[in-house]
Amino acid sequence: MTRAAELGPAFPGVVDGILEVQGRPVRVLRVDGPPEGAGGEPQLLVHGLGASAVTWAEVMPGLSASGPVVAIDLPGFGRTPCTDDDTLTVEGYVRFALDVADTLGWDRFALHGNSMGGLIATLLAAQQPERVTRLVLVSPALPPTSPLHLLLPARATLEGMVPIAVSSVSAAALGVLGAGGLLDERRNRHLMRLIFSEPDGVRPEFIDLMAQEYAEDDDEVVASRRRALLSALRSIAQLWASPGRVLRAIDAVEAPTLILGGTADALVPAKVLRQVLARRRDWRGHVLDDRRHALMMEAPEEYLELVRAWGQDHREAV
């Protein structure tokens, strides 16, 4: 990893740097942990639509107790630029995540995915069952398991998913924050409440980190983020409008899986997560009262405790 620097004392051990993946620069956050030979389990973290690797910064030090942790910026998001060859679709991001794992030399690894990242992680785990050891899905953007006729048509599905793009981080990708200047306080708090049930309880250091992430005012960077967000949004909508492929992937996942979500999530309804858990009764799930869309940001200690307890139960079961 090149051009690496620690995030600072508020995020102990978290290093921000560039990883060369097939000749292209990829921004990653990394925390070292016990290596695989010493009982450690590599962990790859995939962010949601419009977000970046920093969404995982609060939990990375804690996760590293189980092995090395790497959070990635997908192409067009955060600080990983798009290239002309990037398809900027969910499937394209599945291939990209595998390329990152290959570059890291990880033959087997655990996957954590939030929102769109949860959809990416599910498809990857289904396609590569021999490589994914565990799967943690945080408010994953999985389609309803109800019959197709209950879904909105493709165009309306796309329009219905637009609220995902106005989360605090997605708004930044569209230039509402950063390039467009800070929002007025009232609107900013409204956007924050899509992610945090109690914005005043979020650590100021983390809010500052998120703000720095979208302080870029370069027109090319902003245009790249907008292109990636809209392309990925269309890709998700297409999978939702014709959900068979994703539902088959859910059925095909072999890795032990934990789903975390909240009853107050306005972006991925609790009923969708409950449908998935009814379909896969071997998966563990927690739909938490009054929690929203990104538990690892909203309540990092709760996230870590649930992941630790699940991991311990799984180890004891085998």
C-alpha contacts under 8 A as a table, 3 or more apart, distances in Angstrom:
res1	aa1	res2	aa2	distance
1	M	4	A	6.59
1	M	17	G	6.07
1	M	18	I	5.43
1	M	19	L	4.73
1	M	20	E	7.28
2	T	17	G	5.84
2	T	18	I	5.12
2	T	19	L	6.38
3	R	17	G	5.34
3	R	18	I	6.08
4	A	15	V	6.25
4	A	16	D	5.35
4	A	17	G	3.93
4	A	18	I	6.73
5	A	15	V	5.41
5	A	16	D	5.31
5	A	17	G	6.38
6	E	13	G	6.81
6	E	14	V	5.72
6	E	15	V	4.20
6	E	16	D	5.88
7	L	10	A	7.64
7	L	11	F	6.17
7	L	12	P	7.78
7	L	14	V	5.90
7	L	15	V	5.91
7	L	16	D	6.30
8	G	11	F	5.70
8	G	12	P	6.69
8	G	14	V	7.75
9	P	12	P	5.31
10	A	205	E	6.70
11	F	14	V	5.76
11	F	57	A	6.85
11	F	58	E	6.90
11	F	61	P	7.15
12	P	61	P	6.45
13	G	31	V	5.61
13	G	32	D	7.39
13	G	61	P	6.52
14	V	29	L	6.41
14	V	30	R	5.60
14	V	31	V	4.96
14	V	57	A	7.33
14	V	60	M	7.16
14	V	61	P	6.84
15	V	29	L	5.50
15	V	30	R	5.15
15	V	31	V	6.31
16	D	27	R	7.44
16	D	28	V	6.11
16	D	29	L	4.62
16	D	30	R	6.59
17	G	27	R	5.84
17	G	28	V	5.67
17	G	29	L	6.40
17	G	30	R	7.93
18	I	25	P	5.95
18	I	26	V	5.39
18	I	27	R	4.61
18	I	28	V	6.03
19	L	25	P	5.80
19	L	26	V	5.08
19	L	27	R	6.24
19	L	28	V	6.67
20	E	23	G	5.69
20	E	24	R	5.38
20	E	25	P	4.81
20	E	26	V	6.08
20	E	103	T	7.88
21	V	24	R	5.27
21	V	25	P	6.38
21	V	26	V	6.55
21	V	99	D	6.80
21	V	100	V	6.22
21	V	103	T	6.10
22	Q	99	D	7.65
22	Q	103	T	7.88
25	P	80	T	6.80
25	P	81	P	7.91
26	V	72	I	7.48
26	V	73	D	6.83
26	V	74	L	7.90
26	V	75	P	7.79
26	V	79	R	7.57
26	V	80	T	5.09
26	V	81	P	7.80
27	R	72	I	6.25
27	R	73	D	5.57
27	R	78	G	7.79
27	R	79	R	5.77
27	R	80	T	5.38
28	V	53	A	6.72
28	V	70	V	6.52
28	V	71	A	5.55
28	V	72	I	4.51
28	V	73	D	6.14
29	L	53	A	6.46
29	L	54	V	7.55
29	L	57	A	7.91
29	L	70	V	5.65
29	L	71	A	5.09
29	L	72	I	6.50
30	R	60	M	7.98
30	R	68	P	7.51
30	R	69	V	5.63
30	R	70	V	4.49
30	R	71	A	6.44
31	V	60	M	6.70
31	V	61	P	6.60
31	V	64	S	6.29
31	V	68	P	5.86
31	V	69	V	5.22
31	V	70	V	6.64
32	D	64	S	6.45
32	D	67	G	7.08
32	D	68	P	4.56
32	D	69	V	6.47
33	G	40	G	6.89
33	G	64	S	4.87
33	G	65	A	5.94
33	G	66	S	6.69
33	G	67	G	4.27
33	G	68	P	4.17
33	G	69	V	7.19
34	P	38	A	5.95
34	P	39	G	6.62
34	P	40	G	4.55
34	P	41	E	7.63
34	P	64	S	7.61
34	P	65	A	7.02
34	P	66	S	6.65
34	P	67	G	4.67
34	P	68	P	6.42
35	P	38	A	5.32
35	P	39	G	6.61
35	P	40	G	4.76
35	P	41	E	7.07
35	P	42	P	7.66
35	P	67	G	6.04
35	P	68	P	6.73
36	E	39	G	5.24
36	E	40	G	4.27
36	E	41	E	5.50
36	E	42	P	6.98
36	E	67	G	7.10
37	G	40	G	6.80
39	G	66	S	7.90
39	G	67	G	7.70
40	G	66	S	5.36
40	G	67	G	4.04
40	G	68	P	7.10
41	E	66	S	5.96
41	E	67	G	4.54
41	E	68	P	6.80
41	E	109	F	6.27
41	E	110	A	6.95
42	P	66	S	7.97
42	P	67	G	5.24
42	P	68	P	4.95
42	P	69	V	6.04
42	P	106	W	7.14
42	P	108	R	7.40
42	P	109	F	4.87
42	P	110	A	6.20
43	Q	67	G	6.92
43	Q	68	P	6.23
43	Q	69	V	4.80
43	Q	70	V	6.33
43	Q	109	F	5.50
43	Q	110	A	4.63
43	Q	111	L	5.80
43	Q	112	H	7.33
44	L	69	V	6.12
44	L	70	V	5.14
44	L	71	A	5.93
44	L	72	I	7.76
44	L	101	A	7.73
44	L	109	F	6.91
44	L	110	A	6.21
44	L	111	L	5.04
44	L	112	H	6.29
45	L	53	A	7.69
45	L	56	W	7.39
45	L	69	V	7.52
45	L	70	V	6.14
45	L	71	A	4.47
45	L	72	I	6.54
45	L	111	L	5.99
45	L	112	H	4.75
45	L	113	G	5.91
46	V	53	A	7.25
46	V	71	A	6.23
46	V	72	I	6.17
46	V	73	D	7.74
46	V	74	L	7.87
46	V	111	L	7.65
46	V	112	H	6.19
46	V	113	G	4.73
46	V	114	N	6.59
46	V	117	G	4.85
46	V	118	G	7.41
46	V	120	I	7.89
46	V	121	A	7.44
47	H	51	A	5.98
47	H	52	S	5.64
47	H	53	A	6.06
47	H	55	T	6.81
47	H	56	W	7.72
47	H	71	A	7.82
47	H	72	I	7.45
47	H	73	D	7.38
47	H	74	L	7.81
47	H	113	G	6.09
47	H	114	N	5.44
47	H	115	S	7.27
47	H	116	M	7.09
47	H	117	G	4.93
48	G	51	A	5.40
48	G	52	S	7.30
48	G	113	G	7.44
48	G	114	N	5.26
48	G	115	S	4.81
48	G	116	M	4.50
48	G	117	G	4.77
48	G	118	G	7.56
49	L	115	S	6.98
49	L	116	M	5.51
49	L	117	G	7.48
49	L	164	I	7.42
49	L	165	A	7.17
49	L	170	S	6.65
49	L	229	L	6.58
49	L	232	A	7.42
49	L	233	L	7.62
50	G	77	F	6.30
50	G	165	A	6.76
50	G	169	V	5.84
50	G	170	S	4.02
50	G	171	A	7.51
50	G	172	A	7.63
50	G	173	A	5.57
50	G	225	R	7.70
50	G	229	L	5.90
51	A	54	V	7.94
51	A	55	T	6.92
51	A	77	F	6.54
51	A	78	G	6.72
51	A	169	V	5.28
51	A	170	S	6.07
51	A	173	A	7.67
52	S	55	T	6.07
52	S	72	I	7.20
52	S	73	D	5.14
52	S	74	L	7.31
52	S	77	F	5.98
52	S	78	G	4.73
52	S	79	R	7.96
53	A	56	W	5.93
53	A	57	A	7.27
53	A	71	A	5.09
53	A	72	I	5.14
53	A	73	D	5.23
53	A	78	G	7.15
54	V	57	A	4.97
54	V	71	A	7.82
54	V	209	L	7.43
54	V	210	M	6.94
54	V	213	E	7.97
55	T	58	E	7.49
55	T	210	M	7.89
55	T	296	M	7.58
55	T	297	M	6.33
56	W	59	V	5.74
56	W	60	M	6.13
56	W	71	A	6.92
56	W	296	M	6.55
56	W	297	M	6.99
57	A	60	M	5.39
57	A	61	P	7.74
58	E	61	P	7.27
58	E	206	F	7.58
58	E	296	M	7.01
58	E	297	M	6.55
58	E	300	P	6.12
59	V	62	G	5.40
59	V	63	L	6.13
59	V	296	M	6.34
59	V	297	M	7.95
59	V	300	P	5.71
59	V	301	E	7.59
59	V	303	Y	7.75
59	V	304	L	6.73
60	M	63	L	5.06
60	M	64	S	6.10
60	M	69	V	6.56
61	P	64	S	5.28
61	P	65	A	7.39
62	G	65	A	5.95
62	G	304	L	6.74
63	L	66	S	5.94
63	L	67	G	7.25
63	L	69	V	6.99
63	L	304	L	7.04
64	S	67	G	4.93
64	S	68	P	5.41
64	S	69	V	5.75
73	D	77	F	5.86
73	D	78	G	5.49
73	D	79	R	6.46
73	D	80	T	5.66
74	L	77	F	5.50
74	L	78	G	7.39
74	L	80	T	6.30
74	L	93	Y	6.92
74	L	96	F	7.71
75	P	80	T	5.07
75	P	81	P	5.53
75	P	82	C	5.06
75	P	83	T	7.87
75	P	86	D	7.46
75	P	88	L	7.12
75	P	93	Y	7.92
75	P	228	A	7.45
76	G	79	R	7.53
76	G	80	T	5.89
76	G	81	P	5.05
76	G	82	C	4.74
76	G	88	L	7.68
76	G	224	S	5.63
76	G	225	R	5.00
76	G	227	R	7.48
76	G	228	A	5.03
76	G	229	L	7.63
77	F	80	T	6.02
77	F	81	P	7.16
77	F	173	A	7.45
77	F	225	R	5.69
77	F	228	A	7.03
77	F	229	L	7.85
78	G	213	E	6.77
78	G	214	Y	7.80
78	G	225	R	7.99
81	P	221	V	7.53
81	P	224	S	7.15
82	C	86	D	6.35
82	C	224	S	6.42
82	C	228	A	7.73
83	T	86	D	5.44
86	D	92	G	7.31
87	T	92	G	5.79
88	L	92	G	5.88
88	L	93	Y	6.77
88	L	228	A	5.78
88	L	231	S	5.94
88	L	232	A	5.77
89	T	92	G	4.94
89	T	93	Y	6.20
89	T	231	S	6.40
89	T	232	A	4.93
89	T	235	S	5.37
89	T	236	I	7.84
90	V	93	Y	5.10
90	V	94	V	6.32
90	V	116	M	7.86
90	V	119	L	7.75
90	V	120	I	6.05
90	V	232	A	6.40
90	V	235	S	6.14
90	V	236	I	6.79
91	E	94	V	4.95
91	E	95	R	6.48
91	E	120	I	7.32
92	G	95	R	5.28
92	G	96	F	6.23
93	Y	96	F	4.76
93	Y	97	A	6.07
93	Y	120	I	6.82
94	V	97	A	5.29
94	V	98	L	6.45
94	V	120	I	5.59
94	V	121	A	7.30
94	V	123	L	7.11
94	V	124	L	5.72
95	R	98	L	5.17
95	R	99	D	6.26
96	F	99	D	4.99
96	F	100	V	6.35
97	A	100	V	5.10
97	A	101	A	6.36
98	L	101	A	5.04
98	L	102	D	6.14
98	L	124	L	7.93
99	D	102	D	5.04
99	D	103	T	6.15
100	V	103	T	5.05
100	V	104	L	6.22
101	A	104	L	5.06
101	A	105	G	6.22
101	A	106	W	5.30
101	A	107	D	7.49
102	D	105	G	4.97
102	D	106	W	5.91
102	D	107	D	7.21
103	T	106	W	7.68
106	W	109	F	6.42
107	D	131	R	6.01
108	R	130	E	7.37
108	R	131	R	4.29
108	R	132	V	5.70
108	R	133	T	6.36
109	F	131	R	6.30
109	F	132	V	5.28
109	F	133	T	5.56
109	F	134	R	7.38
110	A	132	V	5.58
110	A	133	T	5.08
110	A	134	R	4.62
110	A	135	L	5.98
110	A	136	V	8.00
111	L	121	A	6.41
111	L	132	V	6.84
111	L	133	T	7.81
111	L	134	R	6.23
111	L	135	L	4.98
111	L	136	V	6.20
112	H	117	G	7.83
112	H	118	G	7.14
112	H	121	A	7.08
112	H	135	L	6.01
112	H	136	V	4.61
112	H	137	L	5.94
112	H	138	V	7.56
113	G	116	M	7.45
113	G	117	G	4.26
113	G	118	G	3.89
113	G	119	L	7.38
113	G	120	I	7.31
113	G	121	A	5.76
113	G	136	V	6.40
113	G	137	L	5.14
113	G	138	V	6.07
113	G	140	P	7.06
114	N	117	G	4.67
114	N	118	G	4.70
114	N	119	L	7.99
114	N	137	L	6.05
114	N	138	V	4.56
114	N	139	S	5.91
114	N	140	P	5.58
114	N	141	A	7.95
114	N	294	A	6.80
115	S	118	G	5.10
115	S	119	L	6.73
115	S	137	L	7.92
115	S	138	V	6.44
115	S	139	S	5.24
115	S	140	P	4.11
115	S	141	A	4.72
115	S	268	V	7.73
115	S	293	H	7.66
115	S	294	A	7.93
116	M	119	L	5.07
116	M	120	I	6.26
116	M	140	P	6.28
116	M	141	A	5.25
116	M	236	I	7.73
117	G	120	I	4.94
117	G	121	A	5.99
117	G	140	P	6.99
117	G	141	A	7.82
118	G	121	A	4.99
118	G	122	T	6.10
118	G	136	V	7.88
118	G	137	L	5.08
118	G	138	V	6.45
118	G	139	S	7.20
118	G	140	P	4.24
118	G	141	A	6.27
118	G	142	L	7.68
119	L	122	T	5.17
119	L	123	L	6.38
119	L	140	P	5.71
119	L	141	A	5.45
119	L	142	L	5.85
120	I	123	L	5.37
120	I	124	L	6.14
121	A	124	L	5.03
121	A	125	A	6.01
121	A	135	L	7.47
121	A	137	L	7.74
122	T	125	A	5.21
122	T	126	A	6.23
122	T	135	L	7.76
122	T	249	A	6.83
122	T	250	I	6.63
122	T	253	V	7.19
123	L	126	A	5.15
123	L	127	Q	6.18
123	L	246	V	7.07
123	L	249	A	5.82
123	L	250	I	7.69
124	L	127	Q	5.11
124	L	128	Q	5.92
125	A	128	Q	5.17
125	A	129	P	5.42
125	A	131	R	7.65
125	A	132	V	5.65
125	A	135	L	7.61
125	A	253	V	5.81
125	A	254	E	7.53
125	A	255	A	7.14
126	A	129	P	5.74
126	A	249	A	5.27
126	A	250	I	7.10
126	A	252	A	5.25
126	A	253	V	4.51
126	A	254	E	7.15
127	Q	249	A	7.81
128	Q	131	R	5.52
128	Q	132	V	6.57
129	P	132	V	5.61
129	P	133	T	7.92
129	P	253	V	6.74
129	P	254	E	5.97
129	P	255	A	6.81
130	E	133	T	7.73
132	V	135	L	7.26
132	V	255	A	6.31
133	T	255	A	5.56
133	T	256	P	7.29
134	R	255	A	5.09
134	R	256	P	5.18
134	R	257	T	6.05
135	L	255	A	6.29
135	L	256	P	6.22
135	L	257	T	4.62
135	L	258	L	6.27
136	V	257	T	5.81
136	V	258	L	4.81
136	V	259	I	6.02
136	V	260	L	7.69
136	V	307	V	7.92
137	L	140	P	5.56
137	L	257	T	7.52
137	L	258	L	6.13
137	L	259	I	4.77
137	L	260	L	6.21
138	V	259	I	5.94
138	V	260	L	4.80
138	V	261	G	5.92
138	V	293	H	7.65
138	V	294	A	6.51
138	V	295	L	6.96
139	S	259	I	7.30
139	S	260	L	6.07
139	S	261	G	4.79
139	S	262	G	7.57
139	S	268	V	6.04
139	S	273	L	7.61
139	S	293	H	5.79
139	S	294	A	6.76
140	P	259	I	7.92
140	P	268	V	7.17
141	A	268	V	6.35
142	L	240	W	7.62
142	L	246	V	7.34
142	L	272	V	7.53
142	L	273	L	7.99
143	P	239	L	7.56
143	P	240	W	5.12
143	P	243	P	6.13
143	P	246	V	7.42
143	P	247	L	7.82
143	P	272	V	7.19
144	P	151	L	7.94
144	P	240	W	7.79
144	P	243	P	7.84
144	P	272	V	5.31
144	P	275	Q	6.95
144	P	276	V	7.68
145	T	243	P	7.91
145	T	247	L	7.09
145	T	272	V	7.42
145	T	275	Q	6.13
145	T	276	V	6.74
146	S	150	L	6.51
146	S	151	L	7.83
147	P	150	L	5.74
147	P	151	L	7.41
148	L	151	L	5.40
148	L	241	A	7.42
148	L	242	S	6.94
148	L	243	P	7.36
149	H	152	L	7.68
151	L	157	T	7.74
151	L	240	W	7.81
151	L	241	A	6.52
152	L	155	R	7.93
152	L	156	A	5.77
152	L	157	T	5.30
152	L	241	A	6.88
153	P	156	A	5.34
153	P	157	T	5.86
153	P	241	A	6.30
154	A	157	T	4.97
154	A	158	L	6.23
154	A	237	A	6.52
154	A	238	Q	6.36
154	A	240	W	7.90
154	A	241	A	5.14
155	R	158	L	5.14
155	R	159	E	6.34
156	A	159	E	4.92
156	A	160	G	5.87
157	T	160	G	4.91
157	T	161	M	6.20
157	T	237	A	5.76
157	T	240	W	7.31
157	T	241	A	6.67
158	L	161	M	5.25
158	L	162	V	6.62
158	L	233	L	7.12
158	L	234	R	6.36
158	L	237	A	5.05
158	L	238	Q	7.92
159	E	162	V	5.31
160	G	163	P	6.93
161	M	164	I	5.70
161	M	165	A	7.56
161	M	233	L	7.53
161	M	237	A	7.29
161	M	267	L	7.85
162	V	165	A	5.24
162	V	166	V	7.09
162	V	233	L	7.87
163	P	166	V	5.26
163	P	167	S	7.13
163	P	267	L	6.93
164	I	167	S	5.84
164	I	170	S	7.27
164	I	267	L	5.90
165	A	170	S	4.81
165	A	171	A	6.14
165	A	229	L	7.72
166	V	169	V	7.61
166	V	170	S	5.41
166	V	171	A	4.76
166	V	191	L	6.84
167	S	170	S	5.10
167	S	171	A	5.87
167	S	191	L	5.45
167	S	192	M	6.98
167	S	194	L	5.91
167	S	195	I	6.94
168	S	171	A	5.48
168	S	172	A	6.65
168	S	188	N	7.49
168	S	191	L	5.01
168	S	192	M	5.40
168	S	194	L	7.43
168	S	195	I	7.38
169	V	172	A	5.20
169	V	173	A	6.62
169	V	210	M	7.70
170	S	173	A	4.99
170	S	174	L	6.49
170	S	229	L	7.91
171	A	174	L	5.14
171	A	175	G	6.46
171	A	176	V	5.18
171	A	177	L	6.22
172	A	175	G	5.04
172	A	176	V	5.16
172	A	177	L	4.19
172	A	178	G	6.07
172	A	179	A	7.80
172	A	214	Y	5.92
173	A	176	V	7.33
173	A	177	L	7.51
173	A	214	Y	7.30
173	A	222	V	6.80
173	A	225	R	5.34
173	A	226	R	6.05
173	A	229	L	7.30
174	L	177	L	7.68
174	L	222	V	7.05
174	L	225	R	6.74
174	L	226	R	5.13
174	L	229	L	7.71
175	G	178	G	6.20
175	G	179	A	5.06
175	G	180	G	5.27
175	G	222	V	6.20
175	G	226	R	7.68
176	V	179	A	6.82
176	V	180	G	5.02
176	V	181	G	6.97
176	V	182	L	7.52
176	V	183	L	7.19
177	L	180	G	5.39
177	L	181	G	5.47
177	L	182	L	5.27
177	L	183	L	6.47
177	L	214	Y	6.67
177	L	215	A	7.62
178	G	181	G	5.17
178	G	182	L	6.37
178	G	211	A	7.53
178	G	214	Y	4.84
178	G	215	A	4.26
178	G	216	E	5.99
178	G	217	D	6.40
179	A	214	Y	7.52
179	A	215	A	6.62
179	A	216	E	6.18
179	A	217	D	4.38
179	A	218	D	7.43
179	A	219	D	7.94
179	A	222	V	7.02
180	G	217	D	7.92
183	L	187	R	6.27
183	L	188	N	5.49
184	D	187	R	5.68
184	D	188	N	6.06
185	E	188	N	5.04
185	E	189	R	6.12
186	R	189	R	5.36
186	R	190	H	6.37
187	R	190	H	4.97
187	R	191	L	6.29
188	N	191	L	5.23
188	N	192	M	6.18
189	R	192	M	4.91
189	R	193	R	6.15
189	R	199	P	7.43
190	H	193	R	5.24
190	H	194	L	7.02
191	L	194	L	5.48
191	L	195	I	7.54
192	M	195	I	5.54
192	M	196	F	5.90
192	M	199	P	6.41
193	R	196	F	4.81
193	R	197	S	5.58
193	R	198	E	7.14
193	R	199	P	6.53
194	L	197	S	7.50
194	L	265	D	7.34
194	L	266	A	6.75
194	L	267	L	7.93
194	L	292	R	6.86
194	L	293	H	7.02
195	I	265	D	7.96
195	I	292	R	5.71
195	I	293	H	5.34
195	I	294	A	6.07
195	I	297	M	7.92
195	I	298	E	6.88
196	F	199	P	5.26
196	F	202	V	7.82
196	F	291	R	7.81
196	F	292	R	6.42
196	F	293	H	7.83
196	F	294	A	7.87
196	F	297	M	7.76
196	F	298	E	5.26
197	S	290	D	7.13
197	S	291	R	6.55
197	S	292	R	6.53
197	S	298	E	7.38
198	E	201	G	5.53
198	E	202	V	7.31
199	P	202	V	5.51
202	V	206	F	7.15
202	V	207	I	7.19
202	V	298	E	7.09
203	R	206	F	5.40
203	R	207	I	6.60
204	P	207	I	5.03
204	P	208	D	6.07
205	E	208	D	5.10
205	E	209	L	6.17
206	F	209	L	4.93
206	F	210	M	6.28
207	I	210	M	5.18
207	I	211	A	6.18
208	D	211	A	5.02
208	D	212	Q	6.14
209	L	212	Q	5.20
209	L	213	E	6.35
210	M	213	E	5.09
210	M	214	Y	6.94
211	A	214	Y	5.56
211	A	215	A	6.32
212	Q	215	A	5.14
213	E	216	E	7.41
216	E	221	V	7.34
216	E	222	V	7.59
217	D	221	V	7.53
217	D	222	V	7.00
218	D	221	V	5.38
218	D	222	V	6.33
219	D	222	V	5.15
219	D	223	A	6.04
220	E	223	A	5.11
220	E	224	S	6.09
221	V	224	S	5.05
221	V	225	R	6.28
222	V	225	R	5.17
222	V	226	R	6.23
223	A	226	R	5.08
223	A	227	R	6.10
224	S	227	R	5.12
224	S	228	A	6.18
225	R	228	A	5.15
225	R	229	L	6.06
226	R	229	L	5.18
226	R	230	L	6.18
227	R	230	L	5.47
227	R	231	S	6.04
228	A	231	S	5.20
228	A	232	A	5.95
229	L	232	A	5.26
229	L	233	L	5.98
230	L	233	L	4.97
230	L	234	R	6.23
231	S	234	R	5.25
231	S	235	S	6.33
232	A	235	S	4.94
232	A	236	I	6.24
233	L	236	I	5.21
233	L	237	A	6.19
234	R	237	A	5.05
234	R	238	Q	6.20
235	S	238	Q	5.22
235	S	239	L	6.47
236	I	239	L	5.17
236	I	240	W	6.21
237	A	240	W	4.98
237	A	241	A	6.02
238	Q	241	A	5.09
238	Q	242	S	6.28
239	L	242	S	5.26
239	L	243	P	5.28
239	L	245	R	7.36
239	L	246	V	7.03
240	W	243	P	4.96
242	S	245	R	7.46
243	P	246	V	5.46
243	P	247	L	6.14
244	G	247	L	5.09
244	G	248	R	6.07
245	R	248	R	5.23
245	R	249	A	6.26
246	V	249	A	4.89
246	V	250	I	6.20
247	L	250	I	5.01
247	L	251	D	6.35
248	R	251	D	5.04
248	R	252	A	6.16
249	A	252	A	4.91
249	A	253	V	6.29
250	I	253	V	5.58
250	I	280	R	7.82
251	D	280	R	7.23
256	P	283	W	6.68
256	P	314	H	7.96
257	T	283	W	5.16
257	T	284	R	6.32
258	L	283	W	6.00
258	L	284	R	4.83
258	L	285	G	5.57
258	L	307	V	7.87
258	L	310	W	7.54
259	I	273	L	7.65
259	I	283	W	7.51
259	I	284	R	6.33
259	I	285	G	4.57
259	I	286	H	6.32
260	L	285	G	5.93
260	L	286	H	5.06
260	L	287	V	5.99
260	L	288	L	7.64
260	L	295	L	7.50
261	G	265	D	7.39
261	G	270	A	6.82
261	G	273	L	7.34
261	G	286	H	6.37
261	G	287	V	4.70
261	G	288	L	6.12
261	G	291	R	7.01
261	G	292	R	6.95
261	G	293	H	6.74
261	G	294	A	7.75
261	G	295	L	7.15
262	G	265	D	5.40
262	G	269	P	7.98
262	G	270	A	6.20
262	G	286	H	7.94
262	G	287	V	4.85
262	G	288	L	4.52
262	G	289	D	5.88
262	G	290	D	6.12
262	G	291	R	4.23
262	G	292	R	5.00
262	G	293	H	6.80
263	T	269	P	7.16
263	T	270	A	5.32
263	T	287	V	6.31
263	T	288	L	6.01
263	T	289	D	5.21
263	T	290	D	5.47
263	T	291	R	6.02
263	T	292	R	6.87
264	A	269	P	7.93
264	A	270	A	7.86
264	A	289	D	7.07
264	A	290	D	4.88
264	A	291	R	5.37
264	A	292	R	4.95
264	A	293	H	7.93
265	D	268	V	5.85
265	D	269	P	5.87
265	D	270	A	7.01
265	D	290	D	7.98
265	D	291	R	6.58
265	D	292	R	3.99
265	D	293	H	5.05
266	A	269	P	6.22
266	A	292	R	7.15
266	A	293	H	7.37
267	L	293	H	6.73
268	V	272	V	7.00
268	V	273	L	7.83
268	V	293	H	7.11
269	P	272	V	5.56
269	P	273	L	7.05
270	A	273	L	5.23
270	A	274	R	6.27
270	A	287	V	6.62
271	K	274	R	4.97
271	K	275	Q	6.15
272	V	275	Q	5.08
272	V	276	V	6.39
273	L	276	V	5.12
273	L	277	L	6.21
273	L	287	V	7.65
274	R	277	L	5.01
274	R	278	A	6.09
274	R	287	V	7.89
275	Q	278	A	5.07
275	Q	279	R	6.28
276	V	279	R	5.01
276	V	280	R	6.22
277	L	280	R	5.00
277	L	281	R	5.68
277	L	283	W	6.44
277	L	284	R	7.58
277	L	285	G	6.78
278	A	281	R	5.52
280	R	283	W	5.64
281	R	284	R	7.66
284	R	310	W	7.90
288	L	291	R	5.70
291	R	295	L	6.99
291	R	298	E	7.77
292	R	295	L	6.80
292	R	298	E	7.63
294	A	297	M	5.58
294	A	298	E	6.12
295	L	298	E	4.86
295	L	299	A	5.36
295	L	300	P	6.53
295	L	302	E	7.80
295	L	303	Y	6.12
296	M	299	A	5.77
296	M	300	P	4.51
296	M	301	E	7.91
296	M	302	E	7.94
296	M	303	Y	5.46
296	M	304	L	7.81
297	M	300	P	5.66
299	A	302	E	5.40
299	A	303	Y	6.28
300	P	303	Y	4.96
300	P	304	L	6.18
301	E	304	L	5.12
301	E	305	E	6.12
302	E	305	E	5.13
302	E	306	L	6.17
303	Y	306	L	5.33
303	Y	307	V	6.22
304	L	307	V	5.15
304	L	308	R	5.98
305	E	308	R	5.09
305	E	309	A	6.03
306	L	309	A	5.22
306	L	310	W	6.08
307	V	310	W	5.18
307	V	311	G	6.06
308	R	311	G	5.10
308	R	312	Q	6.11
309	A	312	Q	5.10
309	A	313	D	6.15
310	W	313	D	5.11
310	W	314	H	6.14
311	G	314	H	5.09
311	G	315	R	6.20
312	Q	315	R	5.15
312	Q	316	E	6.21
313	D	316	E	5.17
313	D	317	A	6.10
314	H	317	A	5.03
314	H	318	V	6.43
315	R	318	V	5.39
